[in-house]
C-alpha cells in the first residue's frame, strides 16, 4: 500500500513531456551513469561481449550485425547513411553506430549494470538515438528502428520499460532523446537493456546511440533569491549583504531531507555546507573574491547521504568582485576661479567615487563645486560599482587669475570685397595681454573656448579663412598661474578701393598721347612712373606696362589696391578679304579676315548696333549686307558691303510685271559671272551674264511650263548648279 502511495506522488513530477520520451519533469540529480563513449581521432575500442552481442568492426563499412565506435558516420555505409557527428558535441566525440540485424536475445544491442542505487527511489534513464538511413540517397526505410529501454533488477524483474516505436527517417540527420523513469526496488543494482524490436534489417534499421544517462528523479525545485525571480548575484568583496537563497521543493517525498552545497570550480566539484539542511540558505560571506555556485540537494529520508539518491536544484550564481586597489594622484591640486572647478576636475588615476570624509561621509556628485582649502576623498570604482577600501585624499587650492587681458576690435581690408579674408590671429596676441610664456588658442565660440571644443578650435590660426558670419573670435589664454582667461577679438571688414582701369588700354596710332584716370575719391595715388596725381599722360613713344596704387585712409588703418595694366598701340581695322559662303536658302555665312596691319582690339557687326567679338556671321539669307568693324579702343570703324547670291526658285513670264524674267539677283556685283540655262534633256537654251535675264523663250518660241536647269560659273572658277520652275 505504501509503494502505491509513493508511486502516485512520484507521478506528479514524472510524466510524458514529449512525444518520443517519458522523462522526468521534476528535478534531477547528478548523473550516476553518463556514457558518451569518449573521443579520439580514430575509431574507439570495442565495448566487449558483456555489453553488446553485435560484432565490432575496427575499419571499413559496417555489415549487418556489426557496430563500431566512431566520431563520424562518414564512410560507414557509402551514401546510404546520413553523415553526422556525435550528439555530445565534443571534439572528435565518439558514438556507437549499429548496422542492426535480427539476432538472438530479443535483439539486445546494449547492456549495462548500475550499482549503488537507493531503494524505493525514482530514477530517470535516457539516451539519444538517430535513424541513419538517408532518404536523399533514394532509400526507403522499410524496417525502421524500434528501440525498447528495459530496466530490471538482478533477479530479472522488470522495474520499467519504454518503447520508442518506429524511429522514422528524416531528411537531415536528427538526434532525438528517449527515456523513462522508474522506481527502484529493494536491491542496490539494476540492469539496463537496450534492444531493437524491428522484425528485419533489409533495408533500414540502422541507428546510432550516444549520451546514455542515469540520474535520480524527484520533485520540482524552483530557485529564488529574497522571493525574487533572479538567481544570480554580483557583489563587491567585503560588502555587507544578507541574501536568502530559497529553493521551493514541490511535494513528492514522504520525508524530504536537505543539504546545501557550494562549488568554486564552476561546478566540477561540490562541497556540503555544514549545518545548512533547510530549504533556505542565508548568504552573507563576501570575504573571498571569485565565482561561486550554490545549490540545494534533496532526497527522501536518509538517502540524502548518497549522491546516487538525491536530486539538485538549479545553480545559484554568485560573483564576488575583488576590492580595487586604492587610487593614486597628486595629493594637492591647484585650480582657478575661471574654471568654476567641480569634483569632475580633480585628476586621479582611475574612475572614482568622491566623499567628503575619509571614512563614511557623503557621496559627492561630479558636478559638486570645489571649495578652496577643502580635502576631498576618492575611492576607486569598478564598472560593477565596487569601491576600493582606502580613499585617496586630495587637497584643493583655488587661485584667481593674475594676468590683465584686453578685448580688442580689428578692421581688416577685404581685398576681394567678398566678405571673407585669410587672417593671422597670432599677430594680435600682444594686444590681448603682455605675456611671453602664455599659451594662446583661438575658438569660434565662447563655449568652445571655455570647454576646449575641438570642432570650434582653430588648428591653423596663422592663416585662418575668416568670414563675416563669425564676427567675434575668442582667444583662450592659459598662463603659468594655472588659470585661463578668454579675450574677445571683434573683427570687421572694410571694402578695398576699386580701380576702374581695364587690363589693356589702346592708344590710336594717330594720337600723340593718352590720359589714364585712376578715379576720384581716394586719399593717395602712386603710379609706377612715380607720379602721385589722379591722372597721368602717356606718350605714344612710351606704350607698355604700368601700375597704379590707390589708398583709402580710415581713422586707424588704410586699405590699398594696386592695378596693373598695359598701354597698347591701336588703329582702325584693315580688311584683308571677306569670305562668303552662299547659294543656300538660310545657312549662308560671312567671315571677315583682317590684315596683320590691324593693331587694335576689334568687334564686328552687321547693323552698327549689335557687335560681337566673333568675326563670323552665320545662318544668313540671300541679300546685301554691310560689314562694320570697330576698334574697341575708339580708333575708328570701317564698313564694306557684301552680297549673298542665290537663284530664284521660279518665275512667271505672263506679262503682269511680276517675276516675268529669271535672273540671279545682285549678279551685277560680279563682273565675270556666267550663267547657262538647260531644259531637262540637257539642251542649252540661254546664256546670261551679270546684266541679262531670260524671258522663258527659245528662238522666239515660248517654252512650256516645266523645270529647267542652270549652271553658274563664278570668277574663282566655282560652279553652282540647280533648277527652277517656269510657270505659265
JOPE-V131874 format. One record per backbone hydrogen bond with DSSP energy under -1.0 kcal/mol. NH is the residue of the N-H (numbers start at 1). CO is the residue of the C=O. If there is no record, write none. Layout:
BEGIN
NH | CO
NH | CO
END
This chain:
BEGIN
5 | 1
6 | 2
7 | 3
8 | 4
9 | 5
10 | 6
11 | 7
12 | 9
13 | 10
21 | 18
22 | 179
25 | 13
26 | 13
27 | 219
29 | 216
32 | 214
33 | 214
35 | 212
40 | 92
44 | 69
51 | 48
52 | 48
55 | 65
57 | 67
62 | 76
65 | 99
66 | 63
67 | 55
68 | 97
70 | 95
73 | 84
76 | 73
80 | 77
82 | 132
93 | 90
94 | 38
95 | 70
96 | 209
97 | 68
98 | 207
99 | 66
100 | 98
107 | 104
108 | 105
109 | 194
110 | 194
111 | 51
112 | 192
114 | 190
117 | 188
120 | 185
123 | 182
124 | 215
125 | 180
126 | 213
127 | 178
128 | 210
129 | 176
130 | 208
132 | 206
134 | 80
137 | 134
138 | 135
142 | 140
143 | 203
148 | 195
149 | 162
150 | 193
151 | 160
152 | 191
153 | 157
156 | 153
159 | 151
160 | 151
162 | 149
164 | 147
167 | 145
176 | 129
178 | 127
180 | 125
182 | 123
184 | 121
190 | 114
191 | 152
192 | 112
193 | 150
194 | 110
195 | 148
196 | 107
197 | 146
207 | 98
208 | 130
209 | 96
210 | 128
212 | 35
213 | 126
214 | 33
215 | 124
217 | 122
218 | 27
222 | 248
224 | 246
226 | 244
228 | 225
233 | 317
235 | 319
237 | 321
238 | 286
239 | 236
243 | 283
245 | 281
246 | 224
247 | 279
248 | 222
250 | 220
257 | 299
259 | 297
260 | 276
261 | 295
262 | 271
263 | 293
268 | 265
271 | 262
273 | 260
276 | 273
277 | 275
281 | 245
283 | 243
290 | 320
292 | 318
293 | 263
294 | 316
295 | 261
297 | 259
298 | 311
299 | 257
301 | 255
303 | 300
304 | 301
305 | 302
306 | 303
309 | 306
311 | 298
312 | 28
313 | 296
316 | 294
317 | 231
318 | 292
319 | 233
320 | 290
321 | 235
333 | 395
335 | 397
337 | 399
339 | 336
340 | 337
343 | 368
344 | 366
345 | 342
346 | 343
349 | 328
353 | 379
355 | 377
356 | 362
364 | 354
368 | 365
370 | 341
373 | 396
374 | 371
376 | 394
377 | 355
378 | 392
379 | 353
381 | 351
382 | 386
385 | 382
388 | 380
392 | 378
394 | 376
395 | 331
396 | 374
397 | 333
399 | 335
406 | 432
408 | 488
410 | 490
412 | 492
414 | 494
415 | 413
417 | 414
421 | 466
423 | 464
425 | 461
428 | 425
429 | 426
432 | 428
433 | 429
435 | 433
439 | 478
441 | 476
443 | 474
444 | 456
449 | 445
450 | 446
451 | 447
453 | 448
456 | 453
457 | 454
458 | 442
463 | 460
464 | 423
466 | 421
466 | 464
468 | 419
470 | 467
473 | 489
474 | 443
475 | 487
476 | 441
477 | 485
478 | 439
479 | 483
482 | 479
485 | 477
487 | 475
489 | 473
490 | 408
491 | 471
492 | 410
494 | 412
501 | 499
505 | 566
507 | 568
509 | 570
511 | 508
514 | 538
516 | 536
518 | 534
523 | 551
524 | 551
526 | 549
527 | 531
528 | 547
530 | 527
536 | 516
538 | 514
540 | 512
542 | 539
543 | 540
546 | 565
548 | 563
549 | 526
550 | 561
551 | 524
552 | 559
554 | 557
559 | 552
561 | 550
563 | 548
565 | 546
566 | 503
567 | 544
568 | 505
570 | 507
576 | 593
577 | 593
579 | 591
581 | 589
583 | 645
588 | 620
589 | 581
590 | 617
591 | 579
592 | 615
593 | 577
595 | 574
598 | 595
603 | 630
604 | 612
605 | 628
612 | 604
617 | 590
620 | 588
623 | 644
625 | 642
627 | 640
628 | 605
629 | 638
630 | 603
631 | 636
632 | 601
634 | 631
638 | 629
640 | 627
642 | 625
644 | 623
651 | 725
652 | 659
654 | 652
662 | 694
667 | 664
669 | 666
670 | 667
673 | 670
674 | 713
675 | 688
676 | 711
677 | 686
678 | 709
679 | 683
682 | 679
685 | 677
686 | 677
688 | 675
694 | 662
698 | 701
701 | 698
703 | 696
706 | 726
708 | 724
709 | 678
710 | 722
711 | 676
712 | 720
713 | 674
714 | 718
717 | 714
720 | 712
722 | 710
724 | 708
725 | 649
726 | 706
727 | 651
END
